[in-house]
Amino acid sequence: MTVYYAIVIITLLMSVFDFIKSDIVRLIAYVGYCIILVLFIGLRSVGVDNDSVNYEEAFNLAGELPWGDLVSGSYGETMERGYLLVNKLIGVLGGNIQVVFLVMAAATGAVNYTLIYRKSPLPFTSLFLYVCFFFFYRDFTQIRFALSAGMGMWAVFSWLDRKHLQAVVIVLLAASMHSAVLVVFLLFMLYEVTKNMWVYFLLPLLGLIGGLFNPIMFLFRLGGLPPTLAQYVELEEFGSGGYVVSIIAQVLMAAMLIFRVKLVERYSEAWFNLLFVALSVGSFINLLFISFAIMQRLALLLFGAVLFAMPSLNHTLESEDNEKFYALFFRVLLMVYVFYYGLKMINPGLMQPYSIL
């Protein structure tokens, strides 16, 4: 398992490039390391992660199904048609499951790493957060969800730029890979309904209270769950979620409210509000469905806002002479905790010893 620990450690060390002034040096280091991360995911063997065997079966299924059935959705598999169509196309062109892994890793990396570099003031810090919070859970084991989640966060920034039609199109395309991305529409709706950030700061508390009553079972008894989620309830093999996402989100939201004026001056009120709402809704979903871990996909998708909100807060405070010491101290504490969290993500429950092809 040494290679997994090496990825976390090297990514932490790469964060020093945020202090490099040369844009060319930073860009070369960033692109080079992101290519390594893409190849690390894309070249792994079947069986290294929990879901790869299922993806191999899906690839074989897509090869057997007619194009018409794939386009119309006339097949028994619950997997979204967009992903199966990609598998079908790769198979027709002579590729195999390894090519699927590589294509999905490249697409996911292109979406996520490009967005991080464009939108984060500290891209290497954001990359470190990404590796520790999402890389192993999503890119390594849930390749459909990883690409869909990355596109969902891209849609969030399109909405922020008032490119509403573009955001909708991106979400719909992402939903062809994994339907969890549709939660972004809920984010857009709530963002447009009210801009009162205190409402969103307190919203997770309602989720915490609601989670005590196990609402997923209540919805299931009412017949209100789609078949994909219903099968997970019936299997009873998915445990509870965790509180880490909500704790981090709540602390970050509190800090954002404290330094709201400085953040709005540097980025804009719309930027502040949308990322704040994303953290709030993600935390709310996580707490409300804490007894049903599969719903963490929705929470973690919106929690992706942490990749931009937290480094932006750090960068803003470090730019202030009277806040610089405290900001650097906060960043060190953050990096230590994230490093610990990233190491904890490396366990046999998610992955096996690494091997290539």
Rosetta blueprint (number, residue, H / E / L):
1 M L
2 T H
3 V H
4 Y H
5 Y H
6 A H
7 I H
8 V H
9 I H
10 I H
11 T H
12 L H
13 L H
14 M H
15 S H
16 V H
17 F H
18 D H
19 F H
20 I L
21 K L
22 S L
23 D H
24 I H
25 V H
26 R H
27 L H
28 I H
29 A H
30 Y H
31 V H
32 G H
33 Y H
34 C H
35 I H
36 I H
37 L H
38 V H
39 L H
40 F H
41 I H
42 G H
43 L L
44 R E
45 S L
46 V L
47 G L
48 V L
49 D E
50 N L
51 D L
52 S H
53 V H
54 N H
55 Y H
56 E H
57 E H
58 A H
59 F H
60 N H
61 L H
62 A H
63 G H
64 E H
65 L L
66 P L
67 W H
68 G H
69 D H
70 L H
71 V H
72 S H
73 G L
74 S L
75 Y L
76 G L
77 E L
78 T L
79 M L
80 E L
81 R H
82 G H
83 Y H
84 L H
85 L H
86 V H
87 N H
88 K H
89 L H
90 I H
91 G H
92 V H
93 L L
94 G L
95 G L
96 N L
97 I H
98 Q H
99 V H
100 V H
101 F H
102 L H
103 V H
104 M H
105 A H
106 A H
107 A H
108 T H
109 G H
110 A H
111 V H
112 N H
113 Y H
114 T H
115 L H
116 I H
117 Y H
118 R H
119 K H
120 S L
121 P L
122 L L
123 P H
124 F H
125 T H
126 S H
127 L H
128 F H
129 L H
130 Y H
131 V H
132 C H
133 F H
134 F H
135 F H
136 F H
137 Y H
138 R H
139 D H
140 F L
141 T L
142 Q L
143 I H
144 R H
145 F H
146 A H
147 L H
148 S H
149 A H
150 G H
151 M H
152 G H
153 M H
154 W H
155 A H
156 V H
157 F H
158 S H
159 W H
160 L H
161 D L
162 R L
163 K L
164 H H
165 L H
166 Q H
167 A H
168 V H
169 V H
170 I H
171 V H
172 L H
173 L H
174 A H
175 A H
176 S L
177 M L
178 H L
179 S H
180 A H
181 V H
182 L H
183 V H
184 V H
185 F H
186 L H
187 L H
188 F H
189 M H
190 L H
191 Y H
192 E H
193 V H
194 T L
195 K L
196 N L
197 M H
198 W H
199 V H
200 Y H
201 F H
202 L H
203 L H
204 P H
205 L H
206 L H
207 G H
208 L H
209 I H
210 G H
211 G H
212 L L
213 F L
214 N L
215 P H
216 I H
217 M H
218 F H
219 L H
220 F H
221 R H
222 L L
223 G L
224 G L
225 L L
226 P L
227 P H
228 T H
229 L H
230 A H
231 Q H
232 Y H
233 V H
234 E H
235 L H
236 E L
237 E L
238 F L
239 G L
240 S L
241 G L
242 G L
243 Y L
244 V H
245 V H
246 S H
247 I H
248 I H
249 A H
250 Q H
251 V H
252 L H
253 M H
254 A H
255 A H
256 M H
257 L H
258 I H
259 F L
260 R H
261 V H
262 K H
263 L H
264 V H
265 E H
266 R H
267 Y L
268 S L
269 E H
270 A H
271 W H
272 F H
273 N H
274 L H
275 L H
276 F H
277 V H
278 A H
279 L H
280 S H
281 V H
282 G H
283 S H
284 F H
285 I H
286 N H
287 L H
288 L H
289 F L
290 I L
291 S L
292 F L
293 A H
294 I H
295 M H
296 Q H
297 R H
298 L H
299 A H
300 L H
301 L H
302 L H
303 F H
304 G L
305 A L
306 V H
307 L H
308 F H
309 A H
310 M H
311 P H
312 S H
313 L H
314 N H
315 H H
316 T H
317 L H
318 E H
319 S L
320 E L
321 D L
322 N L
323 E L
324 K H
325 F H
326 Y H
327 A H
328 L H
329 F H
330 F H
331 R H
332 V H
333 L H
334 L H
335 M H
336 V H
337 Y H
338 V H
339 F H
340 Y H
341 Y H
342 G H
343 L H
344 K H
345 M L
346 I L
347 N L
348 P L
349 G L
350 L L
351 M E
352 Q L
353 P L
354 Y L
355 S L
356 I E
357 L L
